[in-house]
């Protein structure tokens, strides 16, 4: 069963309202390239959706094939290498040509609906990844951002995390040498950590 997701307009309104309330920069949370990489929606379409524009929708079968092809072409294994078509094909019980034709966009050996679902599962995605409209996909990808903002208490989150979960320390350095995280980036990071630790504690 595919979990429903709020409309993109609702999700964006909530993010912007919470960001303003916490004196954060909403624009930093709406990274076009990151959203495109996580949804399979082209960056230009993501940018338009964030501006409130409508996006053209392909037929459901075509959307599923495009998203599955995106996963096969863009995903990386634990070592950071692209997956081989033969390995994906073996995992889903298909011939390698099915994967190569899918990625190349050739009309030849297209995967069945069941094989598309197995491709999504192989890459750790639920069926909704294949069938969401562009707006639904972006809204779904923004839910962790929204949850992060919900976890922000406005106090010293770093001290709260260290105390509540017995962490020794937290490093919030930017990946760019000598450049600290912005307050918005730090808040999102710590909010996500809080959400993960809270979920693990509940389970």
Wavefront OBJ file of the C-alpha trace (Angstrom):
o trace
v 0.000 0.000 0.000
v 1.397 3.390 -1.030
v 1.343 5.940 1.771
v -0.457 9.138 0.822
v 1.456 12.379 0.896
v 0.219 15.962 1.419
v 0.002 18.165 -1.645
v 3.213 19.990 -2.521
v 1.524 23.340 -1.885
v 0.661 22.278 1.665
v 4.135 20.873 2.325
v 5.868 24.024 1.052
v 3.564 26.279 3.064
v 4.327 24.322 6.233
v 8.076 24.390 5.639
v 8.102 28.115 4.955
v 5.911 28.895 7.971
v 8.051 26.792 10.341
v 11.268 28.219 8.907
v 10.032 31.778 9.429
v 8.891 30.942 12.953
v 12.359 29.594 13.785
v 14.157 32.412 11.939
v 15.654 30.006 9.418
v 16.145 30.301 5.669
v 13.558 28.225 3.826
v 15.425 28.518 0.510
v 18.331 26.505 1.926
v 15.984 23.620 2.620
v 14.667 23.535 -0.935
v 17.756 22.330 -2.787
v 16.726 21.692 -6.390
v 19.621 19.380 -7.286
v 19.228 17.331 -4.113
v 15.482 16.944 -4.635
v 16.036 15.931 -8.260
v 18.611 13.331 -7.197
v 16.232 11.849 -4.628
v 13.083 11.821 -6.763
v 14.144 11.224 -10.350
v 12.267 14.396 -11.320
v 14.399 16.563 -13.662
v 15.950 19.625 -11.927
v 14.167 22.110 -14.188
v 10.828 20.511 -13.310
v 11.654 20.569 -9.590
v 12.596 24.256 -9.836
v 9.303 25.040 -11.541
v 7.308 23.131 -8.932
v 9.014 25.035 -6.125
v 7.997 28.267 -7.876
v 4.383 27.082 -7.859
v 4.228 26.050 -11.508
v 2.428 22.948 -12.753
v 4.379 20.068 -14.261
v 3.318 17.982 -17.233
v 2.512 14.417 -16.235
v 3.447 11.404 -18.349
v 1.340 8.263 -18.550
v 1.727 6.170 -15.366
v 3.572 3.355 -17.162
v 6.003 5.790 -18.739
v 6.635 7.516 -15.395
v 7.415 4.164 -13.768
v 9.867 3.245 -16.535
v 11.615 6.627 -16.339
v 11.985 6.430 -12.564
v 13.248 2.833 -12.708
v 15.755 3.816 -15.410
v 16.868 6.712 -13.206
v 17.504 4.324 -10.302
v 19.492 1.926 -12.470
v 21.602 4.677 -14.014
v 22.208 6.935 -11.021
v 22.411 4.624 -7.991
v 25.764 3.652 -6.534
v 26.797 0.615 -4.499
v 28.505 0.687 -1.101
v 31.858 1.303 -2.776
v 30.493 4.246 -4.762
v 30.443 2.406 -8.089
v 27.545 2.255 -10.570
v 25.548 -0.958 -10.474
v 26.165 -3.343 -13.354
v 23.139 -4.137 -15.512
v 23.864 -7.842 -15.052
v 23.714 -7.531 -11.244
v 20.426 -5.622 -11.303
v 18.969 -8.082 -13.797
v 19.982 -11.057 -11.672
v 18.425 -9.479 -8.571
v 15.056 -8.979 -10.259
v 15.061 -12.196 -12.293
v 15.359 -10.597 -15.721
v 17.767 -10.688 -18.648
v 20.556 -8.032 -18.628
v 19.229 -6.687 -21.941
v 16.044 -5.627 -20.113
v 18.076 -3.279 -17.903
v 20.313 -1.934 -20.683
v 17.305 -1.208 -22.908
v 15.478 0.440 -19.990
v 18.396 2.753 -19.178
v 18.984 3.590 -22.836
v 15.307 4.327 -23.398
v 15.031 1.722 -26.129
v 11.614 0.255 -26.874
v 12.957 -3.293 -27.107
v 12.919 -5.458 -23.987
v 10.979 -3.330 -21.535
v 10.544 -4.641 -17.972
v 7.134 -5.807 -16.829
v 5.241 -4.031 -14.061
v 6.393 -6.702 -11.596
v 10.017 -6.247 -12.686
v 9.734 -2.474 -12.259
v 8.527 -3.011 -8.705
v 11.444 -5.361 -8.051
v 13.854 -2.726 -9.395
v 12.443 -0.171 -6.948
v 12.702 -2.682 -4.091
v 16.286 -3.571 -5.053
v 17.243 0.075 -4.574
v 15.302 0.395 -1.332
v 12.426 2.427 -2.747
v 8.731 1.860 -2.203
v 6.259 1.571 -5.116
v 5.313 5.225 -4.740
v 8.704 6.218 -6.127
v 7.632 4.787 -9.481
v 4.104 6.154 -9.600
v 4.152 9.546 -7.854
v 3.462 12.562 -10.015
v 6.342 15.090 -10.031
v 4.561 17.194 -7.387
v 3.865 14.154 -5.207
v 7.475 12.989 -5.536
v 8.870 16.350 -4.429
v 6.374 16.615 -1.577
v 7.332 13.112 -0.389
v 11.035 13.973 -0.564
v 10.428 17.091 1.549
v 8.729 15.240 4.402
v 12.053 14.607 6.267
v 12.718 18.363 6.100
v 9.300 19.026 7.592
v 9.875 16.437 10.327
v 13.238 18.016 11.095
v 11.636 21.411 11.575
v 8.988 19.837 13.804
v 11.755 18.491 16.046
v 13.397 21.886 16.450
v 12.600 23.126 19.950
v 14.269 26.504 19.629
v 16.744 25.764 22.439
v 20.237 24.353 22.309
v 19.504 21.242 20.294
v 23.081 20.040 20.329
v 23.243 20.074 24.133
v 19.803 18.456 24.271
v 20.890 15.613 21.991
v 24.119 14.997 23.863
v 22.264 14.912 27.187
v 19.175 12.953 26.168
v 20.850 10.231 24.138
v 24.183 9.989 25.940
v 26.203 11.101 22.928
v 29.780 12.055 23.627
v 29.835 14.872 21.094
v 28.464 15.996 17.764
v 30.449 17.459 14.910
v 28.563 19.754 12.565
v 31.405 20.804 10.305
v 30.650 21.565 6.688
v 32.149 19.333 4.007
v 33.844 22.459 2.647
v 37.091 22.968 4.623
v 37.000 26.024 6.864
v 33.345 26.747 6.136
v 30.947 26.155 9.067
v 27.392 24.995 8.565
v 24.799 27.735 8.435
v 22.296 27.812 11.287
v 19.672 26.463 8.925
v 21.857 23.542 7.833
v 22.795 22.739 11.425
v 19.173 22.851 12.541
v 18.093 20.490 9.758
v 20.925 18.076 10.515
v 20.224 17.988 14.234
v 16.490 17.765 13.659
v 16.965 14.736 11.416
v 19.213 13.088 14.000
v 16.589 13.691 16.661
v 13.892 12.144 14.490
v 15.993 9.051 13.779
v 16.969 8.534 17.420
v 13.390 9.094 18.603
v 12.090 6.518 16.113
v 14.697 3.977 17.170
v 13.853 4.531 20.819
v 10.161 4.014 20.174
v 10.782 0.766 18.322
l 1 2 3 4 5 6 7 8 9 10 11 12 13 14 15 16 17 18 19 20 21 22 23 24 25 26 27 28 29 30 31 32 33 34 35 36 37 38 39 40 41 42 43 44 45 46 47 48 49 50 51 52 53 54 55 56 57 58 59 60 61 62 63 64 65 66 67 68 69 70 71 72 73 74 75 76 77 78 79 80 81 82 83 84 85 86 87 88 89 90 91 92 93 94 95 96 97 98 99 100 101 102 103 104 105 106 107 108 109 110 111 112 113 114 115 116 117 118 119 120 121 122 123 124 125 126 127 128 129 130 131 132 133 134 135 136 137 138 139 140 141 142 143 144 145 146 147 148 149 150 151 152 153 154 155 156 157 158 159 160 161 162 163 164 165 166 167 168 169 170 171 172 173 174 175 176 177 178 179 180 181 182 183 184 185 186 187 188 189 190 191 192 193 194 195 196 197 198 199 200 201 202 203
